[in-house]
Amino acid sequence: MQTEYEFKIKKMDLKKYIRDIQDFPKPGIVFKDITPLLLDVDARDYALQQMLSAVKDKPIDKVVGVESRGFFFGMLLAQALNVGFVPVRKPKKLPYKTIAATYELEYGTDSLEIHVDAISKGDKVLIHDDVLATGGTSKAVTELVEELGGTVVQCNFLMELTFLKGSDRLKGNEIYAAVTY
């Protein structure tokens, strides 16, 4: 059951709270560090408000947060929407039976797992991660949700790196990002 989330903060530029870290995690990558945004109460609340406004009229049963930075706002979104939270994690981090999906990153490959009982058939799911880059992670998570019988209502991000064209891999899914680069 969703509740109405009260919006309190006026418009602000969230990019001021996201810093670039050159050559992390490897040379040539510019990492978007959200730590300053997490430290600032107003910026964090404004970011949450923006993401909630994109789903305020949508039926959502569960929020899926992607390890690990997707957990920060994923849990806040679930709390504000008064719905369950589902963690999607790297291999061998979840204690119960899982299914997995492998995906490509802009700097390699990886896998994610979800508990087999985390999503029920017909669940309306909001997928949240911190960043939409190449789209590989999000595509893998949509496949996991759909394999378990859920319907993806939206793929929701704090930020999108549009120059990497990750949204191309999520065609057919609604996408929202509070910040775009």
C-alpha positions as a Markdown table, in Angstrom:
| # | Residue | x | y | z |
|---|---|---|---|---|
| 1 | Met | 0.0 | 0.0 | 0.0 |
| 2 | Gln | 1.5 | 3.3 | -1.1 |
| 3 | Thr | 1.4 | 6.5 | 0.9 |
| 4 | Glu | 1.7 | 10.0 | -0.2 |
| 5 | Tyr | 5.2 | 11.3 | 0.3 |
| 6 | Glu | 5.4 | 15.0 | 1.3 |
| 7 | Phe | 7.7 | 17.1 | -0.9 |
| 8 | Lys | 9.6 | 19.7 | 1.2 |
| 9 | Ile | 12.6 | 21.0 | -0.7 |
| 10 | Lys | 12.6 | 23.5 | -3.5 |
| 11 | Lys | 14.5 | 22.9 | -6.8 |
| 12 | Met | 18.3 | 22.4 | -6.5 |
| 13 | Asp | 21.2 | 21.3 | -8.7 |
| 14 | Leu | 22.1 | 17.8 | -7.7 |
| 15 | Lys | 25.2 | 17.8 | -9.9 |
| 16 | Lys | 26.8 | 20.1 | -7.3 |
| 17 | Tyr | 26.7 | 17.1 | -4.9 |
| 18 | Ile | 28.2 | 14.5 | -7.3 |
| 19 | Arg | 32.0 | 14.6 | -7.7 |
| 20 | Asp | 34.1 | 13.1 | -10.5 |
| 21 | Ile | 36.9 | 10.7 | -9.5 |
| 22 | Gln | 39.3 | 10.3 | -12.4 |
| 23 | Asp | 40.6 | 6.8 | -13.3 |
| 24 | Phe | 38.5 | 4.9 | -10.9 |
| 25 | Pro | 38.1 | 1.9 | -10.7 |
| 26 | Lys | 40.5 | 1.7 | -13.6 |
| 27 | Pro | 42.3 | 4.1 | -15.9 |
| 28 | Gly | 40.0 | 6.0 | -18.4 |
| 29 | Ile | 36.9 | 5.7 | -16.2 |
| 30 | Val | 35.4 | 8.8 | -14.6 |
| 31 | Phe | 33.6 | 7.6 | -11.5 |
| 32 | Lys | 30.6 | 9.6 | -10.3 |
| 33 | Asp | 30.9 | 9.7 | -6.5 |
| 34 | Ile | 27.6 | 10.3 | -4.7 |
| 35 | Thr | 29.1 | 10.5 | -1.2 |
| 36 | Pro | 28.7 | 14.3 | -1.0 |
| 37 | Leu | 25.0 | 13.9 | -2.0 |
| 38 | Leu | 24.4 | 11.3 | 0.7 |
| 39 | Leu | 26.1 | 13.5 | 3.3 |
| 40 | Asp | 23.8 | 16.5 | 2.6 |
| 41 | Val | 20.3 | 16.1 | 4.1 |
| 42 | Asp | 18.7 | 18.6 | 1.7 |
| 43 | Ala | 20.3 | 17.2 | -1.5 |
| 44 | Arg | 19.5 | 13.6 | -0.4 |
| 45 | Asp | 15.9 | 14.5 | 0.3 |
| 46 | Tyr | 15.6 | 16.4 | -3.0 |
| 47 | Ala | 17.0 | 13.5 | -5.0 |
| 48 | Leu | 14.5 | 11.2 | -3.3 |
| 49 | Gln | 11.7 | 13.6 | -4.0 |
| 50 | Gln | 12.6 | 13.7 | -7.7 |
| 51 | Met | 12.7 | 9.9 | -8.0 |
| 52 | Leu | 9.4 | 9.5 | -6.1 |
| 53 | Ser | 7.7 | 12.1 | -8.3 |
| 54 | Ala | 8.4 | 9.9 | -11.3 |
| 55 | Val | 6.4 | 7.0 | -9.8 |
| 56 | Lys | 3.8 | 8.8 | -7.6 |
| 57 | Asp | 0.8 | 7.6 | -9.7 |
| 58 | Lys | 2.2 | 4.1 | -10.5 |
| 59 | Pro | 1.2 | 0.9 | -8.8 |
| 60 | Ile | 4.3 | -0.5 | -7.1 |
| 61 | Asp | 4.5 | -3.6 | -4.9 |
| 62 | Lys | 8.3 | -3.9 | -4.5 |
| 63 | Val | 11.4 | -1.9 | -5.0 |
| 64 | Val | 14.5 | -3.8 | -6.2 |
| 65 | Gly | 17.8 | -2.2 | -5.3 |
| 66 | Val | 21.0 | -3.1 | -7.1 |
| 67 | Glu | 24.2 | -3.7 | -5.1 |
| 68 | Ser | 25.5 | -1.7 | -3.6 |
| 69 | Arg | 24.9 | 1.9 | -4.3 |
| 70 | Gly | 21.3 | 1.1 | -5.4 |
| 71 | Phe | 20.6 | 0.1 | -1.8 |
| 72 | Phe | 20.8 | 3.7 | -0.5 |
| 73 | Phe | 17.9 | 5.2 | -2.4 |
| 74 | Gly | 16.2 | 1.9 | -3.1 |
| 75 | Met | 15.5 | 1.4 | 0.6 |
| 76 | Leu | 14.4 | 5.0 | 0.9 |
| 77 | Leu | 12.1 | 4.6 | -2.0 |
| 78 | Ala | 10.6 | 1.4 | -0.6 |
| 79 | Gln | 10.1 | 3.1 | 2.8 |
| 80 | Ala | 8.4 | 6.2 | 1.2 |
| 81 | Leu | 6.2 | 4.1 | -1.0 |
| 82 | Asn | 5.4 | 1.7 | 1.9 |
| 83 | Val | 6.3 | -1.4 | -0.1 |
| 84 | Gly | 8.8 | -4.2 | 0.2 |
| 85 | Phe | 12.5 | -3.9 | -0.6 |
| 86 | Val | 14.4 | -6.6 | -2.6 |
| 87 | Pro | 18.2 | -6.6 | -2.7 |
| 88 | Val | 19.9 | -7.8 | -5.8 |
| 89 | Arg | 23.5 | -8.8 | -5.0 |
| 90 | Lys | 26.8 | -10.1 | -6.4 |
| 91 | Pro | 27.2 | -13.9 | -6.5 |
| 92 | Lys | 27.2 | -15.9 | -3.2 |
| 93 | Lys | 26.1 | -12.9 | -1.1 |
| 94 | Leu | 22.5 | -13.9 | -0.6 |
| 95 | Pro | 21.8 | -16.8 | 1.8 |
| 96 | Tyr | 18.8 | -18.5 | 0.2 |
| 97 | Lys | 18.1 | -20.1 | -3.2 |
| 98 | Thr | 18.8 | -17.7 | -6.0 |
| 99 | Ile | 18.7 | -17.2 | -9.7 |
| 100 | Ala | 21.4 | -15.3 | -11.5 |
| 101 | Ala | 22.1 | -13.1 | -14.6 |
| 102 | Thr | 25.4 | -12.2 | -16.1 |
| 103 | Tyr | 25.9 | -8.8 | -17.7 |
| 104 | Glu | 28.6 | -6.5 | -19.2 |
| 105 | Leu | 30.0 | -3.4 | -17.6 |
| 106 | Glu | 31.8 | -0.6 | -19.3 |
| 107 | Tyr | 34.9 | -2.2 | -17.8 |
| 108 | Gly | 34.2 | -6.0 | -17.7 |
| 109 | Thr | 31.5 | -8.6 | -16.9 |
| 110 | Asp | 29.8 | -9.5 | -13.7 |
| 111 | Ser | 26.8 | -11.4 | -12.3 |
| 112 | Leu | 23.9 | -10.6 | -10.0 |
| 113 | Glu | 21.6 | -12.8 | -8.0 |
| 114 | Ile | 18.1 | -12.5 | -6.5 |
| 115 | His | 16.3 | -14.8 | -4.1 |
| 116 | Val | 13.9 | -17.1 | -5.9 |
| 117 | Asp | 11.0 | -16.0 | -3.6 |
| 118 | Ala | 11.7 | -12.2 | -3.7 |
| 119 | Ile | 9.3 | -11.5 | -6.5 |
| 120 | Ser | 5.8 | -13.0 | -6.8 |
| 121 | Lys | 4.0 | -13.5 | -10.1 |
| 122 | Gly | 2.2 | -10.3 | -11.0 |
| 123 | Asp | 4.3 | -8.0 | -8.6 |
| 124 | Lys | 4.7 | -4.5 | -10.0 |
| 125 | Val | 8.4 | -3.7 | -9.5 |
| 126 | Leu | 10.4 | -0.5 | -9.4 |
| 127 | Ile | 14.0 | -1.2 | -10.2 |
| 128 | His | 16.5 | 1.3 | -8.7 |
| 129 | Asp | 20.2 | 1.8 | -9.2 |
| 130 | Asp | 22.5 | 4.7 | -8.7 |
| 131 | Val | 23.6 | 5.1 | -12.3 |
| 132 | Leu | 22.5 | 4.1 | -15.8 |
| 133 | Ala | 25.7 | 3.7 | -17.7 |
| 134 | Thr | 25.9 | 1.0 | -20.5 |
| 135 | Gly | 22.6 | -0.6 | -19.3 |
| 136 | Gly | 24.0 | -4.0 | -18.8 |
| 137 | Thr | 23.3 | -4.1 | -15.0 |
| 138 | Ser | 19.8 | -2.9 | -15.4 |
| 139 | Lys | 19.0 | -5.2 | -18.3 |
| 140 | Ala | 20.1 | -8.1 | -16.2 |
| 141 | Val | 17.9 | -7.1 | -13.3 |
| 142 | Thr | 14.9 | -6.6 | -15.5 |
| 143 | Glu | 15.4 | -10.2 | -16.8 |
| 144 | Leu | 15.6 | -11.5 | -13.2 |
| 145 | Val | 12.4 | -9.7 | -12.2 |
| 146 | Glu | 10.6 | -11.0 | -15.3 |
| 147 | Glu | 11.9 | -14.5 | -14.9 |
| 148 | Leu | 10.3 | -14.6 | -11.4 |
| 149 | Gly | 7.0 | -13.3 | -12.9 |
| 150 | Gly | 7.2 | -9.7 | -11.9 |
| 151 | Thr | 6.4 | -6.7 | -14.2 |
| 152 | Val | 8.9 | -3.8 | -14.3 |
| 153 | Val | 7.0 | -0.6 | -13.8 |
| 154 | Gln | 10.1 | 1.6 | -14.1 |
| 155 | Cys | 13.9 | 1.6 | -14.1 |
| 156 | Asn | 14.7 | 4.4 | -11.8 |
| 157 | Phe | 18.2 | 6.0 | -11.4 |
| 158 | Leu | 19.8 | 8.8 | -9.4 |
| 159 | Met | 21.8 | 9.6 | -12.6 |
| 160 | Glu | 22.2 | 8.6 | -16.2 |
| 161 | Leu | 25.3 | 8.8 | -18.3 |
| 162 | Thr | 23.5 | 9.4 | -21.7 |
| 163 | Phe | 26.7 | 9.3 | -23.8 |
| 164 | Leu | 27.0 | 5.6 | -22.9 |
| 165 | Lys | 23.5 | 4.9 | -24.4 |
| 166 | Gly | 22.4 | 2.5 | -21.7 |
| 167 | Ser | 18.8 | 3.4 | -22.3 |
| 168 | Asp | 19.1 | 1.6 | -25.7 |
| 169 | Arg | 19.4 | -1.7 | -23.8 |
| 170 | Leu | 16.3 | -1.0 | -21.8 |
| 171 | Lys | 13.9 | -0.4 | -24.7 |
| 172 | Gly | 10.4 | -1.2 | -23.7 |
| 173 | Asn | 11.0 | -0.1 | -20.1 |
| 174 | Glu | 10.2 | 3.3 | -18.7 |
| 175 | Ile | 13.3 | 5.0 | -17.5 |
| 176 | Tyr | 13.8 | 7.9 | -15.1 |
| 177 | Ala | 16.9 | 9.6 | -13.9 |
| 178 | Ala | 17.1 | 12.5 | -11.5 |
| 179 | Val | 20.3 | 13.8 | -13.1 |
| 180 | Thr | 21.7 | 13.3 | -16.6 |
| 181 | Tyr | 25.2 | 13.8 | -17.9 |
